[in-house]
Amino acid sequence: MLGHRELSFDDYMAIFRRRRWIILIPALIVPVVAYLASLALPNRYTSQTLVLVEQQKVPDSVVKSVVTEDLAQRLASMEEQILSRTRLQPIIEKFGLYKEESPNAHLEDLVDRLRKSIEVTPIRPMTGTRSEELPGFYINFTANNPRLAQQVCAEITSMFIEENLRAREQRAQGTTEFLAHQLEEAKRGLDDQDAKLAAFKQKNFGSLPGQEQSNISIMTGLNTQFEAVTQALGRAQQDKAYAESLLTQQLAAADTPSAAVAGPQPDSLENQLATLQNQLVAAQARYTDDHPDVIKLKLAIEDLKKKVAAARARPEEKPAPGETQVARRDTPQVMQLRATIRQLEQTVQEKTKEQSRIREQIGLYQGRLSLSPAVEEQFKKLTRDYQTALEFYNDLLAKESQSQMATNLERRQQGEQFRVMDPANLPESPSFPNRPLFAAAGLGLGLAIGVGISILLEMKDKAIRTEGDVTFFLQVPTLAVIPIMEIGDHKRRRFWQIPRGGVEYLDHVQAILRAKGKPVQRLAGPPVPVRDRPHAGGSGLPDLLRPGAQRVRHADRGRRHGENHAPQQGA
């Protein structure tokens, strides 16, 4: 009656008592069958190796390893490389694997079978530790022969250790070579920047940043020198003009009377004009064109130029016939004046050249000061590029040195490496099949089969066995409960055989119903099982003890033969 009402513990125990053989027989047979089936399967032996990961012996603060890849990723990469065909084929040929089992199998099938027999299991870090690195891993290999499983497992373990050393050394060597190549390129770039900076400094010497103050100081000194030279030049020119005037006077006094009448000579006027022009140049160097001294000198020069032109235009007077030319001799005063004039002329020339030189220098330093902002911008750019190239070179140099030490560390096997903690063991018992596990699985399967069959039978069973079933399915109160009645030989009757006491009990029930005014038909005909009668509500249950019933079936347990008990009244 499963699925129709909620069952209690007693109901489940009753079901178990009714279906105990259906549950127990599969639970006993299936484990035996599973165990016998495990005996027919070939034995498989698994050899295991424990490999731990040792950190590098030199602290990371001294030599930093260039291999920074996660160990789990490196282990997966090594596993793919070792389980490749090129690495597994020599193992198959060396140990003669699978020749007896599959003599005609293709090499690809053998490699795939060997690959499936190898298992690499990483060891997870302990809970609560800060390190996320894997502490180690297990290598398992399964074969039909325990000795062969041990040998192949040891061979695969050695392959992992050698591959780790080779990969780390290759990674370190590759990093060192790459850094060396980059260092050469960085050095060439640094040399180019150095050459550009040196050429720029040489080209713009004096205009570089930081030299403005020195240029200003030099210009101040040059201006002072220029003023001193200009003053000296003016004094020399004035002294020369004064000496020339004295010389003119001395010559005029020494000349003949005809000479005195002739007037001033053009040569003396030109000398005076040259003197005034020199004075004008000196004044223009010191003052502007609007200065009174400059204007005065310009007017004197214009006046003197007119006198020179008038003197040249006057015809030269010749001595009268019969007059004799009087020979003139220079007096000591005239000679001294001529020497003084020559010395002053030399001084004027020297001061004029020095003045021009100082003027050029002043113009040079003025140009440097005017170009300083543009030169400073270019210099900053070149300096920044040079500093960047220098820092890049120094950084690569430090990395290359660090990588070289890391490479030497790997070559000496002082870095991170694999160490065999537990060598490949010789398995004493097969890892497959696990016969106790087969038997336990068979027991679970047998119980599942028995319970499933029992549940199916109970769901199809529509018999009413308890007072609760009567109340639930008929939805009427229970008037009486027929007790268990047994016959004298202690054998139970069939459920359709109603004993004499039971018939009397039914008669009593019918009398009660008639007293309440309910029409009840007399029992007649052969008994009909409950499961064969339709129910008015569509559930297929009998209308037990209801008015108008054609048949009444009573599941009588029976009582002892000859004993009749009174029926029990129910609420």
RORO-884906 format. One record per residue (C-alpha): residue number from 1; z, y, x. Coordinates in steps of 0.05 Angstrom, whole numbers, always signed. Layout:
residues N
  num       w       v       u
  NUM       Z       Y       X
...
end
This chain:
residues 571
  num       w       v       u
    1      +0      +0      +0
    2     -11     +46     +59
    3     -40    +114     +44
    4     -10    +119     -27
    5     +62    +141     -15
    6    +109    +157     +41
    7    +139     +95     +72
    8    +209     +86     +99
    9    +233     +46    +158
   10    +248     -14    +114
   11    +177     -11     +88
   12    +149     -13    +158
   13    +195     -71    +176
   14    +171    -108    +115
   15     +99     -97    +135
   16    +114    -123    +205
   17    +147    -186    +176
   18     +87    -198    +132
   19     +35    -185    +187
   20     +74    -206    +249
   21     +27    -262    +268
   22     -34    -217    +261
   23      -1    -169    +310
   24     +29    -219    +359
   25     -29    -266    +367
   26     -79    -214    +395
   27     -22    -184    +437
   28     -13    -253    +470
   29     -86    -274    +475
   30    -119    -210    +500
   31     -74    -201    +563
   32     -87    -273    +583
   33    -162    -262    +575
   34    -159    -197    +614
   35    -120    -230    +671
   36    -168    -288    +674
   37    -226    -239    +675
   38    -195    -201    +734
   39    -192    -267    +772
   40    -268    -273    +766
   41    -280    -203    +795
   42    -291    -197    +871
   43    -234    -167    +911
   44    -242     -97    +940
   45    -198     -72    +997
   46    -184      +2   +1011
   47    -164     +28   +1080
   48    -133     +97   +1084
   49    -124    +148   +1139
   50     -80    +210   +1138
   51    -107    +269   +1178
   52     -64    +331   +1188
   53     -89    +400   +1208
   54     -55    +428   +1271
   55     -57    +503   +1279
   56     -79    +533   +1345
   57     -29    +530   +1401
   58     -38    +602   +1423
   59     -10    +654   +1374
   60     -59    +693   +1333
   61     -30    +758   +1360
   62     -54    +739   +1429
   63    -121    +706   +1414
   64    -149    +713   +1344
   65    -194    +656   +1322
   66    -266    +673   +1303
   67    -267    +617   +1251
   68    -238    +651   +1189
   69    -271    +607   +1136
   70    -224    +572   +1087
   71    -206    +501   +1108
   72    -223    +473   +1040
   73    -294    +502   +1045
   74    -302    +477   +1116
   75    -277    +408   +1096
   76    -327    +406   +1038
   77    -383    +427   +1086
   78    -363    +374   +1136
   79    -360    +321   +1082
   80    -431    +338   +1060
   81    -456    +333   +1131
   82    -421    +268   +1147
   83    -441    +236   +1081
   84    -514    +252   +1094
   85    -565    +197   +1106
   86    -574    +213   +1180
   87    -499    +204   +1192
   88    -487    +143   +1148
   89    -548    +102   +1168
   90    -520     +88   +1239
   91    -455     +63   +1207
   92    -492     +15   +1162
   93    -532     -12   +1221
   94    -471     -15   +1267
   95    -426     -55   +1221
   96    -480     -91   +1181
   97    -454     -67   +1115
   98    -478    -100   +1050
   99    -525    -150   +1084
  100    -494    -210   +1051
  101    -487    -178    +983
  102    -555    -143    +980
  103    -600    -169   +1035
  104    -664    -141   +1004
  105    -636     -74    +982
  106    -669      -9   +1002
  107    -637     +35   +1054
  108    -628     +91   +1003
  109    -589     +45    +957
  110    -545     +23   +1014
  111    -531     +95   +1036
  112    -514    +114    +964
  113    -468     +55    +958
  114    -433     +72   +1023
  115    -426    +144   +1001
  116    -392    +123    +937
  117    -343     +79    +976
  118    -319    +139   +1017
  119    -267    +185    +986
  120    -238    +248   +1018
  121    -177    +275    +982
  122    -146    +341   +1006
  123     -70    +348   +1008
  124     -47    +407    +967
  125      +6    +454    +996
  126     +77    +443    +973
  127    +100    +485    +914
  128    +139    +546    +936
  129    +106    +553   +1005
  130     +69    +617   +1022
  131     +14    +584   +1061
  132     -49    +570   +1021
  133     -82    +529   +1076
  134     -90    +455   +1066
  135     -40    +416   +1108
  136     -87    +356   +1114
  137    -128    +305   +1076
  138    -136    +230   +1064
  139    -197    +189   +1080
  140    -205    +125   +1039
  141    -258     +71   +1047
  142    -267     +10   +1003
  143    -302     -54   +1024
  144    -301    -129   +1008
  145    -269    -145   +1076
  146    -203    -115   +1096
  147    -219    -115   +1170
  148    -287     -82   +1157
  149    -254     -30   +1113
  150    -206     -12   +1169
  151    -261      -6   +1221
  152    -307     +36   +1178
  153    -249     +81   +1157
  154    -231     +93   +1231
  155    -303    +108   +1247
  156    -309    +159   +1191
  157    -243    +192   +1213
  158    -269    +200   +1284
  159    -333    +231   +1256
  160    -292    +283   +1218
  161    -251    +300   +1281
  162    -313    +307   +1325
  163    -350    +347   +1272
  164    -292    +395   +1266
  165    -288    +407   +1342
  166    -364    +414   +1347
  167    -369    +462   +1288
  168    -312    +507   +1313
  169    -339    +510   +1384
  170    -410    +523   +1358
  171    -384    +578   +1312
  172    -346    +611   +1368
  173    -404    +605   +1417
  174    -453    +633   +1366
  175    -406    +692   +1352
  176    -400    +707   +1426
  177    -475    +706   +1438
  178    -487    +750   +1378
  179    -435    +801   +1401
  180    -464    +800   +1471
  181    -534    +816   +1444
  182    -506    +871   +1400
  183    -467    +899   +1460
  184    -531    +905   +1500
  185    -565    +943   +1445
  186    -505    +987   +1436
  187    -504   +1002   +1511
  188    -577   +1023   +1509
  189    -564   +1068   +1450
  190    -504   +1098   +1485
  191    -546   +1112   +1548
  192    -599   +1146   +1506
  193    -547   +1191   +1473
  194    -516   +1206   +1540
  195    -584   +1226   +1569
  196    -599   +1271   +1509
  197    -531   +1304   +1515
  198    -539   +1316   +1590
  199    -609   +1345   +1581
  200    -585   +1391   +1526
  201    -527   +1416   +1568
  202    -573   +1430   +1626
  203    -623   +1466   +1582
  204    -572   +1508   +1546
  205    -524   +1521   +1603
  206    -484   +1583   +1589
  207    -497   +1579   +1513
  208    -454   +1518   +1500
  209    -393   +1520   +1455
  210    -332   +1545   +1494
  211    -373   +1588   +1541
  212    -378   +1649   +1495
  213    -315   +1681   +1524
  214    -339   +1673   +1595
  215    -407   +1702   +1575
  216    -373   +1762   +1544
  217    -330   +1772   +1606
  218    -391   +1768   +1651
  219    -429   +1818   +1607
  220    -371   +1866   +1611
  221    -372   +1862   +1687
  222    -448   +1871   +1689
  223    -444   +1932   +1645
  224    -392   +1962   +1692
  225    -437   +1947   +1751
  226    -497   +1976   +1716
  227    -460   +2041   +1703
  228    -437   +2045   +1775
  229    -508   +2032   +1801
  230    -536   +2082   +1752
  231    -487   +2135   +1776
  232    -502   +2119   +1848
  233    -576   +2123   +1834
  234    -568   +2191   +1801
  235    -528   +2218   +1859
  236    -579   +2192   +1908
  237    -635   +2224   +1869
  238    -598   +2290   +1865
  239    -583   +2288   +1940
  240    -656   +2272   +1954
  241    -679   +2330   +1910
  242    -631   +2377   +1944
  243    -653   +2354   +2013
  244    -725   +2362   +1994
  245    -712   +2433   +1970
  246    -678   +2449   +2036
  247    -736   +2419   +2073
  248    -784   +2460   +2033
  249    -746   +2522   +2049
  250    -744   +2505   +2123
  251    -817   +2491   +2125
  252    -833   +2555   +2087
  253    -793   +2596   +2136
  254    -828   +2564   +2194
  255    -898   +2573   +2166
  256    -944   +2632   +2179
  257    -945   +2691   +2133
  258   -1009   +2665   +2102
  259    -972   +2603   +2083
  260    -917   +2642   +2051
  261    -967   +2678   +2007
  262   -1000   +2613   +1986
  263    -942   +2593   +1939
  264    -910   +2525   +1929
  265    -948   +2463   +1951
  266    -965   +2405   +1904
  267    -930   +2353   +1948
  268    -862   +2385   +1941
  269    -872   +2392   +1865
  270    -889   +2317   +1859
  271    -827   +2299   +1897
  272    -785   +2340   +1850
  273    -821   +2307   +1791
  274    -804   +2238   +1817
  275    -732   +2257   +1826
  276    -727   +2283   +1755
  277    -760   +2220   +1728
  278    -709   +2176   +1764
  279    -654   +2218   +1735
  280    -684   +2209   +1666
  281    -686   +2134   +1674
  282    -614   +2132   +1695
  283    -594   +2177   +1636
  284    -632   +2134   +1586
  285    -596   +2072   +1611
  286    -530   +2105   +1596
  287    -546   +2149   +1535
  288    -592   +2149   +1475
  289    -655   +2191   +1470
  290    -617   +2243   +1428
  291    -567   +2259   +1482
  292    -571   +2331   +1509
  293    -577   +2310   +1582
  294    -636   +2265   +1565
  295    -670   +2321   +1525
  296    -658   +2371   +1582
  297    -688   +2324   +1634
  298    -749   +2311   +1591
  299    -761   +2386   +1583
  300    -753   +2398   +1659
  301    -802   +2341   +1673
  302    -853   +2371   +1626
  303    -847   +2439   +1658
  304    -852   +2410   +1727
  305    -914   +2370   +1708
  306    -947   +2436   +1686
  307    -931   +2469   +1753
  308    -959   +2409   +1790
  309   -1023   +2413   +1750
  310   -1029   +2489   +1763
  311   -1017   +2481   +1837
  312   -1071   +2428   +1842
  313   -1120   +2471   +1803
  314   -1111   +2532   +1851
  315   -1165   +2532   +1907
  316   -1142   +2521   +1977
  317   -1145   +2585   +2019
  318   -1180   +2581   +2086
  319   -1163   +2624   +2146
  320   -1205   +2684   +2158
  321   -1257   +2682   +2212
  322   -1228   +2700   +2279
  323   -1158   +2679   +2259
  324   -1127   +2627   +2301
  325   -1085   +2569   +2274
  326   -1014   +2575   +2295
  327    -985   +2508   +2317
  328    -921   +2489   +2280
  329    -865   +2451   +2310
  330    -809   +2416   +2269
  331    -741   +2444   +2283
  332    -681   +2398   +2289
  333    -658   +2418   +2220
  334    -725   +2397   +2191
  335    -723   +2331   +2227
  336    -653   +2317   +2202
  337    -673   +2334   +2132
  338    -733   +2288   +2135
  339    -689   +2231   +2160
  340    -639   +2244   +2104
  341    -695   +2244   +2053
  342    -722   +2177   +2079
  343    -652   +2147   +2075
  344    -642   +2173   +2005
  345    -710   +2146   +1984
  346    -690   +2077   +2010
  347    -623   +2083   +1973
  348    -659   +2102   +1909
  349    -706   +2042   +1915
  350    -648   +1994   +1928
  351    -607   +2022   +1870
  352    -668   +2019   +1825
  353    -680   +1945   +1842
  354    -606   +1930   +1832
  355    -607   +1966   +1766
  356    -667   +1925   +1743
  357    -633   +1861   +1765
  358    -568   +1878   +1728
  359    -608   +1896   +1667
  360    -643   +1828   +1668
  361    -576   +1793   +1675
  362    -547   +1832   +1617
  363    -608   +1813   +1574
  364    -599   +1740   +1595
  365    -526   +1738   +1574
  366    -541   +1776   +1510
  367    -593   +1722   +1493
  368    -542   +1668   +1507
  369    -492   +1700   +1460
  370    -545   +1707   +1406
  371    -565   +1634   +1412
  372    -494   +1607   +1413
  373    -489   +1590   +1338
  374    -553   +1549   +1337
  375    -537   +1516   +1403
  376    -467   +1500   +1378
  377    -496   +1465   +1316
  378    -543   +1423   +1358
  379    -489   +1408   +1408
  380    -442   +1384   +1353
  381    -495   +1338   +1326
  382    -510   +1308   +1394
  383    -436   +1302   +1410
  384    -422   +1268   +1343
  385    -479   +1218   +1355
  386    -454   +1205   +1425
  387    -382   +1195   +1401
  388    -405   +1147   +1347
  389    -446   +1107   +1397
  390    -388   +1106   +1445
  391    -338   +1082   +1392
  392    -388   +1028   +1369
  393    -398   +1005   +1440
  394    -323   +1003   +1455
  395    -310    +965   +1390
  396    -364    +914   +1406
  397    -338    +908   +1477
  398    -268    +891   +1451
  399    -296    +842   +1400
  400    -339    +809   +1452
  401    -280    +800   +1498
  402    -238    +772   +1441
  403    -294    +724   +1421
  404    -302    +701   +1492
  405    -228    +683   +1495
  406    -233    +648   +1428
  407    -293    +608   +1454
  408    -254    +586   +1516
  409    -196    +568   +1470
  410    -241    +522   +1429
  411    -272    +491   +1491
  412    -203    +473   +1517
  413    -185    +445   +1449
  414    -127    +493   +1441
  415    -149    +519   +1374
  416    -142    +489   +1304
  417    -158    +415   +1304
  418    -150    +351   +1264
  419     -97    +301   +1285
  420     -92    +230   +1258
  421     -22    +222   +1230
  422     -31    +152   +1200
  423     -88    +111   +1230
  424    -132     +68   +1186
  425     -89     +12   +1159
  426    -108     -61   +1149
  427    -101     -72   +1073
  428     -61    -134   +1056
  429     -75    -135    +981
  430    -138    -116    +944
  431    -141     -48    +912
  432    -188     -75    +859
  433    -179    -110    +813
  434    -107     -93    +798
  435     -89    -155    +760
  436     -21    -132    +733
  437     -56     -69    +708
  438    -110    -112    +676
  439     -56    -153    +641
  440     -20     -90    +618
  441     -85     -61    +592
  442     -99    -126    +556
  443     -30    -124    +525
  444     -42     -53    +500
  445    -110     -72    +474
  446     -84    -133    +438
  447     -28     -94    +405
  448     -79     -41    +384
  449    -124     -94    +354
  450     -67    -128    +317
  451     -39     -63    +291
  452    -108     -40    +271
  453    -122    -104    +232
  454     -53    -100    +199
  455     -65     -28    +178
  456    -133     -46    +149
  457    -104    -104    +110
  458     -46     -62     +84
  459     -94      -7     +61
  460    -135     -58     +22
  461     -72     -93      -6
  462     -56     -66     -76
  463      +3    -111     -93
  464     +67     -81    -121
  465    +127    -107     -83
  466    +185     -59     -91
  467    +219     -17    -144
  468    +191     +45    -110
  469    +120     +19    -119
  470    +133     +10    -193
  471    +160     +81    -201
  472    +105    +112    -159
  473     +44     +78    -189
  474     +67     +69    -262
  475    +103    +136    -266
  476    +154    +108    -314
  477    +228     +94    -303
  478    +247     +23    -281
  479    +282     -14    -337
  480    +300     -78    -300
  481    +290    -114    -235
  482    +277    -189    -233
  483    +321    -221    -181
  484    +299    -273    -132
  485    +299    -342    -165
  486    +293    -406    -125
  487    +280    -476    -149
  488    +323    -534    -131
  489    +282    -558     -72
  490    +286    -488     -41
  491    +211    -480     -43
  492    +182    -415     -68
  493    +135    -418    -126
  494     +68    -384    -130
  495     +69    -312    -153
  496     +35    -331    -219
  497     +85    -388    -234
  498    +142    -358    -275
  499    +205    -402    -278
  500    +244    -415    -340
  501    +295    -362    -325
  502    +240    -312    -313
  503    +208    -326    -381
  504    +275    -315    -415
  505    +282    -250    -377
  506    +214    -226    -401
  507    +231    -244    -472
  508    +293    -201    -465
  509    +252    -143    -440
  510    +204    -149    -498
  511    +262    -148    -547
  512    +287     -83    -516
  513    +218     -52    -524
  514    +213     -74    -597
  515    +281     -44    -611
  516    +254     +23    -586
  517    +195     +17    -633
  518    +143      +0    -580
  519     +89     -51    -599
  520     +89    -108    -550
  521     +43    -169    -552
  522     +65    -238    -536
  523     +49    -267    -467
  524     -10    -314    -473
  525     -62    -344    -429
  526     -61    -358    -354
  527     -31    -307    -308
  528     -78    -255    -276
  529     -63    -228    -206
  530     -49    -155    -201
  531    -106    -141    -154
  532    -156    -168    -206
  533    -134    -123    -263
  534    -160     -52    -273
  535    -113      +6    -280
  536    -119     +59    -333
  537    -116    +113    -281
  538    -171     +82    -237
  539    -124     +56    -183
  540    -134     -18    -201
  541     -59     -29    -214
  542     -32     -70    -273
  543      +1     -37    -332
  544     +64     -75    -320
  545    +113     -73    -377
  546     +74     -21    -415
  547     +59     -24    -490
  548      -6     -59    -507
  549     -10     -99    -444
  550     -51    -163    -448
  551     -22    -196    -387
  552     +42    -187    -347
  553     +47    -212    -277
  554    +113    -219    -244
  555    +121    -231    -170
  556    +179    -278    -176
  557    +215    -300    -115
  558    +249    -353    -158
  559    +319    -376    -159
  560    +352    -442    -149
  561    +329    -494    -200
  562    +372    -495    -263
  563    +406    -427    -251
  564    +394    -371    -299
  565    +423    -303    -286
  566    +424    -243    -331
  567    +374    -188    -315
  568    +397    -126    -279
  569    +389     -62    -317
  570    +355      -4    -280
  571    +358     +69    -292
end
